[in-house]
Amino acid sequence: MRVKVEGAVKQAAVSEYRCRDFVSLSFFVDGKPVPLASTVTRDYELVDADAREKEMLRCWGYRIQGL
């Protein structure tokens, strides 16, 4: 997955953690975690992602342009 942030295209990834009691999702840009609250300003634009990555971000409420 790739996203555009601060005018540059950067590598991004999502990581899902599941256990018996809960599920969590983490969003990373250039290996650094991006909190959900940081996407509220819509500073991130999706350049390239597969359908599963888009759905995961959308379902968890990330505000990324192009979802």
Secondary structure, 3 states (H helix, E strand, C coil): CEEEECCEEEEEEEEEEECCCCEEEEEEECCEECCHHHHCCCCEEEEECCHHHHHHHHHHCCCCECC
